[in-house]
């Protein structure tokens, strides 16, 4: 069995919709941590679609496994 590749999904209001500078770090919406990119994409898609009418709200996927083991960085 392969080791899970952890992914964090979170979002919030950004200063510029083209960027990733969040306005209020205390009010970030942490959706969750997922064991695969596919599961993280499902969660990201659901969170993003729920707030699609808010142009300055952005959700992102962070590859935690790359931060935890930067020499591997695969997946």
PDB file of N, H, CA, C and O in Angstrom:
ATOM      1  N   UNK A   1       0.842  -1.183   0.000  1.00  0.00           N
ATOM      2  CA  UNK A   1       0.000   0.000   0.000  1.00  0.00           C
ATOM      3  C   UNK A   1       0.883   1.241   0.000  1.00  0.00           C
ATOM      4  O   UNK A   1       1.832   1.327   0.780  1.00  0.00           O
ATOM      5  N   UNK A   2       0.581   2.195  -0.862  1.00  0.00           N
ATOM      6  H   UNK A   2      -0.190   2.125  -1.495  1.00  0.00           H
ATOM      7  CA  UNK A   2       1.407   3.393  -0.959  1.00  0.00           C
ATOM      8  C   UNK A   2       1.031   4.414   0.117  1.00  0.00           C
ATOM      9  O   UNK A   2      -0.090   4.432   0.626  1.00  0.00           O
ATOM     10  N   UNK A   3       1.980   5.237   0.433  1.00  0.00           N
ATOM     11  H   UNK A   3       2.891   5.222   0.020  1.00  0.00           H
ATOM     12  CA  UNK A   3       1.810   6.273   1.443  1.00  0.00           C
ATOM     13  C   UNK A   3       0.878   7.359   0.899  1.00  0.00           C
ATOM     14  O   UNK A   3       1.037   7.774  -0.250  1.00  0.00           O
ATOM     15  N   UNK A   4      -0.100   7.835   1.702  1.00  0.00           N
ATOM     16  H   UNK A   4      -0.229   7.499   2.635  1.00  0.00           H
ATOM     17  CA  UNK A   4      -0.981   8.901   1.226  1.00  0.00           C
ATOM     18  C   UNK A   4      -0.196  10.184   0.950  1.00  0.00           C
ATOM     19  O   UNK A   4       0.746  10.511   1.671  1.00  0.00           O
ATOM     20  N   UNK A   5      -0.586  10.892  -0.078  1.00  0.00           N
ATOM     21  H   UNK A   5      -1.352  10.626  -0.663  1.00  0.00           H
ATOM     22  CA  UNK A   5       0.020  12.178  -0.406  1.00  0.00           C
ATOM     23  C   UNK A   5      -0.942  13.261   0.074  1.00  0.00           C
ATOM     24  O   UNK A   5      -1.945  13.544  -0.580  1.00  0.00           O
ATOM     25  N   UNK A   6      -0.630  13.863   1.219  1.00  0.00           N
ATOM     26  H   UNK A   6       0.185  13.633   1.750  1.00  0.00           H
ATOM     27  CA  UNK A   6      -1.555  14.785   1.865  1.00  0.00           C
ATOM     28  C   UNK A   6      -1.686  16.114   1.120  1.00  0.00           C
ATOM     29  O   UNK A   6      -0.708  16.685   0.636  1.00  0.00           O
ATOM     30  N   UNK A   7      -2.942  16.585   1.048  1.00  0.00           N
ATOM     31  H   UNK A   7      -3.736  16.121   1.441  1.00  0.00           H
ATOM     32  CA  UNK A   7      -3.268  17.849   0.393  1.00  0.00           C
ATOM     33  C   UNK A   7      -4.193  18.651   1.293  1.00  0.00           C
ATOM     34  O   UNK A   7      -5.160  18.112   1.831  1.00  0.00           O
ATOM     35  N   UNK A   8      -3.904  19.933   1.460  1.00  0.00           N
ATOM     36  H   UNK A   8      -3.118  20.372   1.023  1.00  0.00           H
ATOM     37  CA  UNK A   8      -4.713  20.840   2.258  1.00  0.00           C
ATOM     38  C   UNK A   8      -5.544  21.712   1.316  1.00  0.00           C
ATOM     39  O   UNK A   8      -5.023  22.255   0.342  1.00  0.00           O
ATOM     40  N   UNK A   9      -6.836  21.841   1.615  1.00  0.00           N
ATOM     41  H   UNK A   9      -7.258  21.400   2.406  1.00  0.00           H
ATOM     42  CA  UNK A   9      -7.712  22.719   0.839  1.00  0.00           C
ATOM     43  C   UNK A   9      -8.195  23.823   1.770  1.00  0.00           C
ATOM     44  O   UNK A   9      -8.757  23.557   2.832  1.00  0.00           O
ATOM     45  N   UNK A  10      -7.966  25.073   1.352  1.00  0.00           N
ATOM     46  H   UNK A  10      -7.509  25.289   0.489  1.00  0.00           H
ATOM     47  CA  UNK A  10      -8.451  26.212   2.134  1.00  0.00           C
ATOM     48  C   UNK A  10      -8.713  27.387   1.206  1.00  0.00           C
ATOM     49  O   UNK A  10      -8.313  27.382   0.042  1.00  0.00           O
ATOM     50  N   UNK A  11      -9.390  28.389   1.742  1.00  0.00           N
ATOM     51  H   UNK A  11      -9.715  28.393   2.688  1.00  0.00           H
ATOM     52  CA  UNK A  11      -9.685  29.552   0.930  1.00  0.00           C
ATOM     53  C   UNK A  11     -10.107  30.731   1.769  1.00  0.00           C
ATOM     54  O   UNK A  11     -10.201  30.654   2.994  1.00  0.00           O
ATOM     55  N   UNK A  12     -10.359  31.824   1.076  1.00  0.00           N
ATOM     56  H   UNK A  12     -10.283  31.886   0.081  1.00  0.00           H
ATOM     57  CA  UNK A  12     -10.787  33.054   1.726  1.00  0.00           C
ATOM     58  C   UNK A  12     -10.733  34.201   0.751  1.00  0.00           C
ATOM     59  O   UNK A  12     -10.496  34.021  -0.444  1.00  0.00           O
ATOM     60  N   UNK A  13     -10.958  35.386   1.284  1.00  0.00           N
ATOM     61  H   UNK A  13     -11.151  35.532   2.254  1.00  0.00           H
ATOM     62  CA  UNK A  13     -10.954  36.585   0.447  1.00  0.00           C
ATOM     63  C   UNK A  13      -9.516  36.966   0.105  1.00  0.00           C
ATOM     64  O   UNK A  13      -8.643  36.994   0.972  1.00  0.00           O
ATOM     65  N   UNK A  14      -9.289  37.256  -1.171  1.00  0.00           N
ATOM     66  H   UNK A  14      -9.998  37.232  -1.875  1.00  0.00           H
ATOM     67  CA  UNK A  14      -7.967  37.688  -1.640  1.00  0.00           C
ATOM     68  C   UNK A  14      -8.030  39.142  -2.078  1.00  0.00           C
ATOM     69  O   UNK A  14      -9.090  39.635  -2.463  1.00  0.00           O
ATOM     70  N   UNK A  15      -6.888  39.830  -2.018  1.00  0.00           N
ATOM     71  H   UNK A  15      -6.027  39.429  -1.706  1.00  0.00           H
ATOM     72  CA  UNK A  15      -6.835  41.239  -2.446  1.00  0.00           C
ATOM     73  C   UNK A  15      -7.097  41.372  -3.937  1.00  0.00           C
ATOM     74  O   UNK A  15      -7.803  42.278  -4.379  1.00  0.00           O
ATOM     75  N   UNK A  16      -6.519  40.457  -4.706  1.00  0.00           N
ATOM     76  H   UNK A  16      -5.946  39.720  -4.347  1.00  0.00           H
ATOM     77  CA  UNK A  16      -6.653  40.466  -6.164  1.00  0.00           C
ATOM     78  C   UNK A  16      -6.995  39.048  -6.597  1.00  0.00           C
ATOM     79  O   UNK A  16      -6.266  38.114  -6.263  1.00  0.00           O
ATOM     80  N   UNK A  17      -8.102  38.865  -7.342  1.00  0.00           N
ATOM     81  H   UNK A  17      -8.693  39.625  -7.613  1.00  0.00           H
ATOM     82  CA  UNK A  17      -8.493  37.514  -7.762  1.00  0.00           C
ATOM     83  C   UNK A  17      -7.426  36.769  -8.567  1.00  0.00           C
ATOM     84  O   UNK A  17      -7.463  35.542  -8.650  1.00  0.00           O
ATOM     85  N   UNK A  18      -6.482  37.493  -9.158  1.00  0.00           N
ATOM     86  H   UNK A  18      -6.451  38.491  -9.091  1.00  0.00           H
ATOM     87  CA  UNK A  18      -5.412  36.849  -9.923  1.00  0.00           C
ATOM     88  C   UNK A  18      -4.247  36.422  -9.024  1.00  0.00           C
ATOM     89  O   UNK A  18      -3.359  35.689  -9.460  1.00  0.00           O
ATOM     90  N   UNK A  19      -4.255  36.883  -7.771  1.00  0.00           N
ATOM     91  H   UNK A  19      -4.976  37.478  -7.417  1.00  0.00           H
ATOM     92  CA  UNK A  19      -3.159  36.590  -6.864  1.00  0.00           C
ATOM     93  C   UNK A  19      -3.564  35.633  -5.770  1.00  0.00           C
ATOM     94  O   UNK A  19      -4.636  35.029  -5.811  1.00  0.00           O
ATOM     95  N   UNK A  20      -2.686  35.505  -4.787  1.00  0.00           N
ATOM     96  H   UNK A  20      -1.816  35.996  -4.753  1.00  0.00           H
ATOM     97  CA  UNK A  20      -2.971  34.599  -3.677  1.00  0.00           C
ATOM     98  C   UNK A  20      -2.648  35.243  -2.323  1.00  0.00           C
ATOM     99  O   UNK A  20      -2.303  34.553  -1.363  1.00  0.00           O
ATOM    100  N   UNK A  21      -2.765  36.573  -2.262  1.00  0.00           N
ATOM    101  H   UNK A  21      -3.045  37.133  -3.042  1.00  0.00           H
ATOM    102  CA  UNK A  21      -2.567  37.273  -0.994  1.00  0.00           C
ATOM    103  C   UNK A  21      -3.915  37.394  -0.299  1.00  0.00           C
ATOM    104  O   UNK A  21      -4.789  38.142  -0.739  1.00  0.00           O
ATOM    105  N   UNK A  22      -4.072  36.652   0.789  1.00  0.00           N
ATOM    106  H   UNK A  22      -3.363  36.045   1.146  1.00  0.00           H
ATOM    107  CA  UNK A  22      -5.341  36.612   1.493  1.00  0.00           C
ATOM    108  C   UNK A  22      -5.489  37.841   2.391  1.00  0.00           C
ATOM    109  O   UNK A  22      -4.528  38.278   3.025  1.00  0.00           O
ATOM    110  N   UNK A  23      -6.705  38.390   2.436  1.00  0.00           N
ATOM    111  H   UNK A  23      -7.486  38.035   1.921  1.00  0.00           H
ATOM    112  CA  UNK A  23      -6.998  39.624   3.156  1.00  0.00           C
ATOM    113  C   UNK A  23      -6.945  39.423   4.666  1.00  0.00           C
ATOM    114  O   UNK A  23      -6.278  40.187   5.363  1.00  0.00           O
ATOM    115  N   UNK A  24      -7.633  38.413   5.180  1.00  0.00           N
ATOM    116  H   UNK A  24      -8.175  37.793   4.614  1.00  0.00           H
ATOM    117  CA  UNK A  24      -7.746  38.209   6.619  1.00  0.00           C
ATOM    118  C   UNK A  24      -7.404  36.756   6.955  1.00  0.00           C
ATOM    119  O   UNK A  24      -8.233  35.861   6.792  1.00  0.00           O
ATOM    120  N   UNK A  25      -6.200  36.538   7.414  1.00  0.00           N
ATOM    121  H   UNK A  25      -5.527  37.266   7.546  1.00  0.00           H
ATOM    122  CA  UNK A  25      -5.741  35.177   7.697  1.00  0.00           C
ATOM    123  C   UNK A  25      -6.524  34.528   8.834  1.00  0.00           C
ATOM    124  O   UNK A  25      -6.611  33.303   8.907  1.00  0.00           O
ATOM    125  N   UNK A  26      -7.093  35.342   9.721  1.00  0.00           N
ATOM    126  H   UNK A  26      -7.023  36.337   9.662  1.00  0.00           H
ATOM    127  CA  UNK A  26      -7.874  34.798  10.829  1.00  0.00           C
ATOM    128  C   UNK A  26      -9.219  34.232  10.380  1.00  0.00           C
ATOM    129  O   UNK A  26      -9.850  33.470  11.113  1.00  0.00           O
ATOM    130  N   UNK A  27      -9.657  34.604   9.178  1.00  0.00           N
ATOM    131  H   UNK A  27      -9.145  35.223   8.583  1.00  0.00           H
ATOM    132  CA  UNK A  27     -10.964  34.126   8.722  1.00  0.00           C
ATOM    133  C   UNK A  27     -10.864  33.145   7.544  1.00  0.00           C
ATOM    134  O   UNK A  27     -11.836  32.949   6.816  1.00  0.00           O
ATOM    135  N   UNK A  28      -9.696  32.536   7.362  1.00  0.00           N
ATOM    136  H   UNK A  28      -8.906  32.696   7.954  1.00  0.00           H
ATOM    137  CA  UNK A  28      -9.554  31.539   6.299  1.00  0.00           C
ATOM    138  C   UNK A  28     -10.494  30.361   6.561  1.00  0.00           C
ATOM    139  O   UNK A  28     -10.700  29.948   7.703  1.00  0.00           O
ATOM    140  N   UNK A  29     -11.047  29.843   5.492  1.00  0.00           N
ATOM    141  H   UNK A  29     -10.880  30.178   4.565  1.00  0.00           H
ATOM    142  CA  UNK A  29     -11.918  28.674   5.561  1.00  0.00           C
ATOM    143  C   UNK A  29     -11.067  27.444   5.259  1.00  0.00           C
ATOM    144  O   UNK A  29     -10.729  27.179   4.105  1.00  0.00           O
ATOM    145  N   UNK A  30     -10.722  26.693   6.311  1.00  0.00           N
ATOM    146  H   UNK A  30     -10.996  26.908   7.248  1.00  0.00           H
ATOM    147  CA  UNK A  30      -9.950  25.464   6.130  1.00  0.00           C
ATOM    148  C   UNK A  30     -10.953  24.348   5.852  1.00  0.00           C
ATOM    149  O   UNK A  30     -11.695  23.926   6.739  1.00  0.00           O
ATOM    150  N   UNK A  31     -10.964  23.878   4.611  1.00  0.00           N
ATOM    151  H   UNK A  31     -10.361  24.220   3.890  1.00  0.00           H
ATOM    152  CA  UNK A  31     -11.913  22.851   4.189  1.00  0.00           C
ATOM    153  C   UNK A  31     -11.493  21.494   4.738  1.00  0.00           C
ATOM    154  O   UNK A  31     -12.325  20.748   5.254  1.00  0.00           O
ATOM    155  N   UNK A  32     -10.197  21.168   4.629  1.00  0.00           N
ATOM    156  H   UNK A  32      -9.521  21.774   4.209  1.00  0.00           H
ATOM    157  CA  UNK A  32      -9.725  19.901   5.166  1.00  0.00           C
ATOM    158  C   UNK A  32      -8.425  19.439   4.564  1.00  0.00           C
ATOM    159  O   UNK A  32      -7.847  20.086   3.691  1.00  0.00           O
ATOM    160  N   UNK A  33      -7.977  18.289   5.062  1.00  0.00           N
ATOM    161  H   UNK A  33      -8.447  17.764   5.771  1.00  0.00           H
ATOM    162  CA  UNK A  33      -6.764  17.635   4.567  1.00  0.00           C
ATOM    163  C   UNK A  33      -7.193  16.311   3.950  1.00  0.00           C
ATOM    164  O   UNK A  33      -7.971  15.564   4.541  1.00  0.00           O
ATOM    165  N   UNK A  34      -6.677  16.027   2.754  1.00  0.00           N
ATOM    166  H   UNK A  34      -6.045  16.635   2.274  1.00  0.00           H
ATOM    167  CA  UNK A  34      -7.129  14.877   1.973  1.00  0.00           C
ATOM    168  C   UNK A  34      -5.951  13.996   1.562  1.00  0.00           C
ATOM    169  O   UNK A  34      -4.839  14.489   1.374  1.00  0.00           O
ATOM    170  N   UNK A  35      -6.199  12.677   1.422  1.00  0.00           N
ATOM    171  H   UNK A  35      -7.103  12.276   1.575  1.00  0.00           H
ATOM    172  CA  UNK A  35      -5.121  11.720   1.167  1.00  0.00           C
ATOM    173  C   UNK A  35      -4.708  11.586  -0.295  1.00  0.00           C
ATOM    174  O   UNK A  35      -3.792  10.827  -0.611  1.00  0.00           O
ATOM    175  N   UNK A  36      -5.373  12.313  -1.185  1.00  0.00           N
ATOM    176  H   UNK A  36      -6.117  12.930  -0.928  1.00  0.00           H
ATOM    177  CA  UNK A  36      -5.009  12.242  -2.606  1.00  0.00           C
ATOM    178  C   UNK A  36      -5.399  13.544  -3.288  1.00  0.00           C
ATOM    179  O   UNK A  36      -6.247  14.294  -2.805  1.00  0.00           O
ATOM    180  N   UNK A  37      -4.761  13.791  -4.416  1.00  0.00           N
ATOM    181  H   UNK A  37      -4.072  13.182  -4.809  1.00  0.00           H
ATOM    182  CA  UNK A  37      -5.090  14.995  -5.179  1.00  0.00           C
ATOM    183  C   UNK A  37      -6.523  14.925  -5.687  1.00  0.00           C
ATOM    184  O   UNK A  37      -7.207  15.948  -5.736  1.00  0.00           O
ATOM    185  N   UNK A  38      -6.983  13.761  -6.059  1.00  0.00           N
ATOM    186  H   UNK A  38      -6.428  12.930  -6.019  1.00  0.00           H
ATOM    187  CA  UNK A  38      -8.352  13.613  -6.563  1.00  0.00           C
ATOM    188  C   UNK A  38      -9.377  13.994  -5.493  1.00  0.00           C
ATOM    189  O   UNK A  38     -10.341  14.702  -5.785  1.00  0.00           O
ATOM    190  N   UNK A  39      -9.177  13.535  -4.267  1.00  0.00           N
ATOM    191  H   UNK A  39      -8.394  12.960  -4.030  1.00  0.00           H
ATOM    192  CA  UNK A  39     -10.092  13.881  -3.165  1.00  0.00           C
ATOM    193  C   UNK A  39     -10.014  15.376  -2.861  1.00  0.00           C
ATOM    194  O   UNK A  39     -11.034  16.012  -2.598  1.00  0.00           O
ATOM    195  N   UNK A  40      -8.813  15.931  -2.896  1.00  0.00           N
ATOM    196  H   UNK A  40      -7.984  15.413  -3.110  1.00  0.00           H
ATOM    197  CA  UNK A  40      -8.647  17.366  -2.660  1.00  0.00           C
ATOM    198  C   UNK A  40      -9.345  18.175  -3.750  1.00  0.00           C
ATOM    199  O   UNK A  40      -9.951  19.207  -3.462  1.00  0.00           O
ATOM    200  N   UNK A  41      -9.265  17.716  -4.990  1.00  0.00           N
ATOM    201  H   UNK A  41      -8.773  16.878  -5.223  1.00  0.00           H
ATOM    202  CA  UNK A  41      -9.944  18.410  -6.096  1.00  0.00           C
ATOM    203  C   UNK A  41     -11.458  18.407  -5.902  1.00  0.00           C
ATOM    204  O   UNK A  41     -12.119  19.407  -6.181  1.00  0.00           O
ATOM    205  N   UNK A  42     -12.007  17.302  -5.432  1.00  0.00           N
ATOM    206  H   UNK A  42     -11.470  16.489  -5.205  1.00  0.00           H
ATOM    207  CA  UNK A  42     -13.447  17.234  -5.159  1.00  0.00           C
ATOM    208  C   UNK A  42     -13.837  18.284  -4.120  1.00  0.00           C
ATOM    209  O   UNK A  42     -14.816  19.009  -4.295  1.00  0.00           O
ATOM    210  N   UNK A  43     -13.066  18.357  -3.044  1.00  0.00           N
ATOM    211  H   UNK A  43     -12.271  17.768  -2.901  1.00  0.00           H
ATOM    212  CA  UNK A  43     -13.346  19.315  -1.973  1.00  0.00           C
ATOM    213  C   UNK A  43     -13.151  20.747  -2.458  1.00  0.00           C
ATOM    214  O   UNK A  43     -13.963  21.622  -2.155  1.00  0.00           O
ATOM    215  N   UNK A  44     -12.081  20.989  -3.207  1.00  0.00           N
ATOM    216  H   UNK A  44     -11.422  20.279  -3.452  1.00  0.00           H
ATOM    217  CA  UNK A  44     -11.817  22.319  -3.763  1.00  0.00           C
ATOM    218  C   UNK A  44     -12.956  22.752  -4.673  1.00  0.00           C
ATOM    219  O   UNK A  44     -13.443  23.879  -4.583  1.00  0.00           O
ATOM    220  N   UNK A  45     -13.373  21.850  -5.544  1.00  0.00           N
ATOM    221  H   UNK A  45     -12.977  20.935  -5.617  1.00  0.00           H
ATOM    222  CA  UNK A  45     -14.453  22.161  -6.488  1.00  0.00           C
ATOM    223  C   UNK A  45     -15.746  22.512  -5.744  1.00  0.00           C
ATOM    224  O   UNK A  45     -16.415  23.483  -6.096  1.00  0.00           O
ATOM    225  N   UNK A  46     -16.098  21.734  -4.724  1.00  0.00           N
ATOM    226  H   UNK A  46     -15.554  20.945  -4.438  1.00  0.00           H
ATOM    227  CA  UNK A  46     -17.323  21.990  -3.959  1.00  0.00           C
ATOM    228  C   UNK A  46     -17.251  23.342  -3.246  1.00  0.00           C
ATOM    229  O   UNK A  46     -18.210  24.114  -3.279  1.00  0.00           O
ATOM    230  N   UNK A  47     -16.117  23.626  -2.603  1.00  0.00           N
ATOM    231  H   UNK A  47     -15.338  22.999  -2.576  1.00  0.00           H
ATOM    232  CA  UNK A  47     -15.961  24.897  -1.887  1.00  0.00           C
ATOM    233  C   UNK A  47     -15.961  26.073  -2.854  1.00  0.00           C
ATOM    234  O   UNK A  47     -16.600  27.092  -2.591  1.00  0.00           O
ATOM    235  N   UNK A  48     -15.255  25.943  -3.964  1.00  0.00           N
ATOM    236  H   UNK A  48     -14.736  25.115  -4.178  1.00  0.00           H
ATOM    237  CA  UNK A  48     -15.191  27.015  -4.959  1.00  0.00           C
ATOM    238  C   UNK A  48     -16.553  27.296  -5.574  1.00  0.00           C
ATOM    239  O   UNK A  48     -16.931  28.455  -5.743  1.00  0.00           O
ATOM    240  N   UNK A  49     -17.285  26.253  -5.906  1.00  0.00           N
ATOM    241  H   UNK A  49     -16.978  25.311  -5.768  1.00  0.00           H
ATOM    242  CA  UNK A  49     -18.601  26.425  -6.525  1.00  0.00           C
ATOM    243  C   UNK A  49     -19.601  27.029  -5.553  1.00  0.00           C
ATOM    244  O   UNK A  49     -20.511  27.748  -5.966  1.00  0.00           O
ATOM    245  N   UNK A  50     -19.442  26.742  -4.260  1.00  0.00           N
ATOM    246  H   UNK A  50     -18.703  26.158  -3.924  1.00  0.00           H
ATOM    247  CA  UNK A  50     -20.362  27.288  -3.264  1.00  0.00           C
ATOM    248  C   UNK A  50     -20.241  28.810  -3.155  1.00  0.00           C
ATOM    249  O   UNK A  50     -21.176  29.483  -2.721  1.00  0.00           O
ATOM    250  N   UNK A  51     -19.073  29.351  -3.555  1.00  0.00           N
ATOM    251  H   UNK A  51     -18.313  28.804  -3.907  1.00  0.00           H
ATOM    252  CA  UNK A  51     -18.844  30.801  -3.430  1.00  0.00           C
ATOM    253  C   UNK A  51     -18.476  31.428  -4.769  1.00  0.00           C
ATOM    254  O   UNK A  51     -17.775  32.438  -4.825  1.00  0.00           O
ATOM    255  N   UNK A  52     -18.958  30.816  -5.841  1.00  0.00           N
ATOM    256  H   UNK A  52     -19.528  29.995  -5.795  1.00  0.00           H
ATOM    257  CA  UNK A  52     -18.591  31.234  -7.199  1.00  0.00           C
ATOM    258  C   UNK A  52     -18.972  32.690  -7.506  1.00  0.00           C
ATOM    259  O   UNK A  52     -18.313  33.334  -8.323  1.00  0.00           O
ATOM    260  N   UNK A  53     -20.001  33.204  -6.879  1.00  0.00           N
ATOM    261  H   UNK A  53     -20.536  32.680  -6.216  1.00  0.00           H
ATOM    262  CA  UNK A  53     -20.434  34.575  -7.152  1.00  0.00           C
ATOM    263  C   UNK A  53     -19.602  35.631  -6.428  1.00  0.00           C
ATOM    264  O   UNK A  53     -19.787  36.826  -6.657  1.00  0.00           O
ATOM    265  N   UNK A  54     -18.697  35.206  -5.567  1.00  0.00           N
ATOM    266  H   UNK A  54     -18.546  34.235  -5.381  1.00  0.00           H
ATOM    267  CA  UNK A  54     -17.846  36.133  -4.825  1.00  0.00           C
ATOM    268  C   UNK A  54     -16.471  36.181  -5.501  1.00  0.00           C
ATOM    269  O   UNK A  54     -15.617  35.326  -5.267  1.00  0.00           O
ATOM    270  N   UNK A  55     -16.283  37.189  -6.336  1.00  0.00           N
ATOM    271  H   UNK A  55     -16.977  37.883  -6.527  1.00  0.00           H
ATOM    272  CA  UNK A  55     -15.084  37.277  -7.178  1.00  0.00           C
ATOM    273  C   UNK A  55     -13.777  37.322  -6.397  1.00  0.00           C
ATOM    274  O   UNK A  55     -12.743  36.890  -6.905  1.00  0.00           O
ATOM    275  N   UNK A  56     -13.806  37.834  -5.179  1.00  0.00           N
ATOM    276  H   UNK A  56     -14.647  38.185  -4.767  1.00  0.00           H
ATOM    277  CA  UNK A  56     -12.575  37.964  -4.400  1.00  0.00           C
ATOM    278  C   UNK A  56     -12.377  36.826  -3.404  1.00  0.00           C
ATOM    279  O   UNK A  56     -11.568  36.942  -2.483  1.00  0.00           O
ATOM    280  N   UNK A  57     -13.107  35.733  -3.584  1.00  0.00           N
ATOM    281  H   UNK A  57     -13.764  35.639  -4.332  1.00  0.00           H
ATOM    282  CA  UNK A  57     -12.905  34.559  -2.734  1.00  0.00           C
ATOM    283  C   UNK A  57     -12.246  33.475  -3.581  1.00  0.00           C
ATOM    284  O   UNK A  57     -12.710  33.147  -4.673  1.00  0.00           O
ATOM    285  N   UNK A  58     -11.171  32.936  -3.060  1.00  0.00           N
ATOM    286  H   UNK A  58     -10.794  33.203  -2.173  1.00  0.00           H
ATOM    287  CA  UNK A  58     -10.401  31.934  -3.801  1.00  0.00           C
ATOM    288  C   UNK A  58     -10.086  30.759  -2.880  1.00  0.00           C
ATOM    289  O   UNK A  58      -9.783  30.943  -1.701  1.00  0.00           O
ATOM    290  N   UNK A  59     -10.164  29.557  -3.432  1.00  0.00           N
ATOM    291  H   UNK A  59     -10.410  29.408  -4.390  1.00  0.00           H
ATOM    292  CA  UNK A  59      -9.777  28.338  -2.725  1.00  0.00           C
ATOM    293  C   UNK A  59      -8.570  27.746  -3.425  1.00  0.00           C
ATOM    294  O   UNK A  59      -8.445  27.827  -4.647  1.00  0.00           O
ATOM    295  N   UNK A  60      -7.682  27.150  -2.644  1.00  0.00           N
ATOM    296  H   UNK A  60      -7.783  27.083  -1.651  1.00  0.00           H
ATOM    297  CA  UNK A  60      -6.446  26.588  -3.187  1.00  0.00           C
ATOM    298  C   UNK A  60      -6.191  25.200  -2.609  1.00  0.00           C
ATOM    299  O   UNK A  60      -6.732  24.825  -1.568  1.00  0.00           O
ATOM    300  N   UNK A  61      -5.354  24.457  -3.314  1.00  0.00           N
ATOM    301  H   UNK A  61      -4.915  24.762  -4.159  1.00  0.00           H
ATOM    302  CA  UNK A  61      -4.884  23.156  -2.838  1.00  0.00           C
ATOM    303  C   UNK A  61      -3.387  23.282  -2.594  1.00  0.00           C
ATOM    304  O   UNK A  61      -2.634  23.699  -3.474  1.00  0.00           O
ATOM    305  N   UNK A  62      -2.965  22.916  -1.383  1.00  0.00           N
ATOM    306  H   UNK A  62      -3.577  22.578  -0.667  1.00  0.00           H
ATOM    307  CA  UNK A  62      -1.542  22.926  -1.032  1.00  0.00           C
ATOM    308  C   UNK A  62      -1.092  21.480  -0.903  1.00  0.00           C
ATOM    309  O   UNK A  62      -1.722  20.684  -0.207  1.00  0.00           O
ATOM    310  N   UNK A  63      -0.008  21.149  -1.572  1.00  0.00           N
ATOM    311  H   UNK A  63       0.504  21.796  -2.138  1.00  0.00           H
ATOM    312  CA  UNK A  63       0.538  19.795  -1.546  1.00  0.00           C
ATOM    313  C   UNK A  63       1.391  19.628  -0.289  1.00  0.00           C
ATOM    314  O   UNK A  63       2.601  19.854  -0.313  1.00  0.00           O
ATOM    315  N   UNK A  64       0.748  19.232   0.806  1.00  0.00           N
ATOM    316  H   UNK A  64      -0.235  19.049   0.826  1.00  0.00           H
ATOM    317  CA  UNK A  64       1.468  19.101   2.078  1.00  0.00           C
ATOM    318  C   UNK A  64       2.590  18.088   2.002  1.00  0.00           C
ATOM    319  O   UNK A  64       3.624  18.253   2.649  1.00  0.00           O
ATOM    320  N   UNK A  65       2.395  17.033   1.213  1.00  0.00           N
ATOM    321  H   UNK A  65       1.555  16.898   0.688  1.00  0.00           H
ATOM    322  CA  UNK A  65       3.433  16.008   1.126  1.00  0.00           C
ATOM    323  C   UNK A  65       4.732  16.577   0.559  1.00  0.00           C
ATOM    324  O   UNK A  65       5.814  16.083   0.877  1.00  0.00           O
ATOM    325  N   UNK A  66       4.636  17.605  -0.273  1.00  0.00           N
ATOM    326  H   UNK A  66       3.757  18.006  -0.532  1.00  0.00           H
ATOM    327  CA  UNK A  66       5.842  18.225  -0.817  1.00  0.00           C
ATOM    328  C   UNK A  66       6.543  19.076   0.236  1.00  0.00           C
ATOM    329  O   UNK A  66       7.768  19.202   0.227  1.00  0.00           O
ATOM    330  N   UNK A  67       5.760  19.660   1.143  1.00  0.00           N
ATOM    331  H   UNK A  67       4.765  19.558   1.151  1.00  0.00           H
ATOM    332  CA  UNK A  67       6.356  20.451   2.231  1.00  0.00           C
ATOM    333  C   UNK A  67       6.964  19.550   3.291  1.00  0.00           C
ATOM    334  O   UNK A  67       7.995  19.880   3.877  1.00  0.00           O
ATOM    335  N   UNK A  68       6.327  18.410   3.538  1.00  0.00           N
ATOM    336  H   UNK A  68       5.490  18.141   3.062  1.00  0.00           H
ATOM    337  CA  UNK A  68       6.809  17.488   4.561  1.00  0.00           C
ATOM    338  C   UNK A  68       8.066  16.733   4.112  1.00  0.00           C
ATOM    339  O   UNK A  68       8.922  16.390   4.927  1.00  0.00           O
ATOM    340  N   UNK A  69       8.159  16.483   2.805  1.00  0.00           N
ATOM    341  H   UNK A  69       7.463  16.762   2.143  1.00  0.00           H
ATOM    342  CA  UNK A  69       9.309  15.753   2.259  1.00  0.00           C
ATOM    343  C   UNK A  69       9.720  16.393   0.928  1.00  0.00           C
ATOM    344  O   UNK A  69       9.472  15.828  -0.137  1.00  0.00           O
ATOM    345  N   UNK A  70      10.352  17.579   0.994  1.00  0.00           N
ATOM    346  H   UNK A  70      10.553  18.037   1.859  1.00  0.00           H
ATOM    347  CA  UNK A  70      10.638  18.332  -0.237  1.00  0.00           C
ATOM    348  C   UNK A  70      11.570  17.628  -1.215  1.00  0.00           C
ATOM    349  O   UNK A  70      11.574  17.966  -2.399  1.00  0.00           O
ATOM    350  N   UNK A  71      12.360  16.660  -0.758  1.00  0.00           N
ATOM    351  H   UNK A  71      12.356  16.385   0.204  1.00  0.00           H
ATOM    352  CA  UNK A  71      13.261  15.972  -1.658  1.00  0.00           C
ATOM    353  C   UNK A  71      12.516  15.003  -2.580  1.00  0.00           C
ATOM    354  O   UNK A  71      12.971  14.726  -3.690  1.00  0.00           O
ATOM    355  N   UNK A  72      11.376  14.492  -2.121  1.00  0.00           N
ATOM    356  H   UNK A  72      11.006  14.717  -1.219  1.00  0.00           H
ATOM    357  CA  UNK A  72      10.583  13.583  -2.951  1.00  0.00           C
ATOM    358  C   UNK A  72       9.722  14.378  -3.914  1.00  0.00           C
ATOM    359  O   UNK A  72       9.861  14.236  -5.129  1.00  0.00           O
ATOM    360  N   UNK A  73       8.825  15.221  -3.384  1.00  0.00           N
ATOM    361  H   UNK A  73       8.712  15.336  -2.397  1.00  0.00           H
ATOM    362  CA  UNK A  73       8.021  16.133  -4.171  1.00  0.00           C
ATOM    363  C   UNK A  73       7.187  15.523  -5.266  1.00  0.00           C
ATOM    364  O   UNK A  73       6.725  16.254  -6.142  1.00  0.00           O
ATOM    365  N   UNK A  74       6.971  14.235  -5.266  1.00  0.00           N
ATOM    366  H   UNK A  74       7.347  13.642  -4.554  1.00  0.00           H
ATOM    367  CA  UNK A  74       6.203  13.617  -6.345  1.00  0.00           C
ATOM    368  C   UNK A  74       4.722  13.629  -6.019  1.00  0.00           C
ATOM    369  O   UNK A  74       4.323  13.766  -4.863  1.00  0.00           O
ATOM    370  N   UNK A  75       3.904  13.481  -7.075  1.00  0.00           N
ATOM    371  H   UNK A  75       4.228  13.369  -8.014  1.00  0.00           H
ATOM    372  CA  UNK A  75       2.465  13.383  -6.892  1.00  0.00           C
ATOM    373  C   UNK A  75       1.811  14.656  -7.035  1.00  0.00           C
ATOM    374  O   UNK A  75       0.590  14.740  -6.909  1.00  0.00           O
TER     375      UNK A  75
END
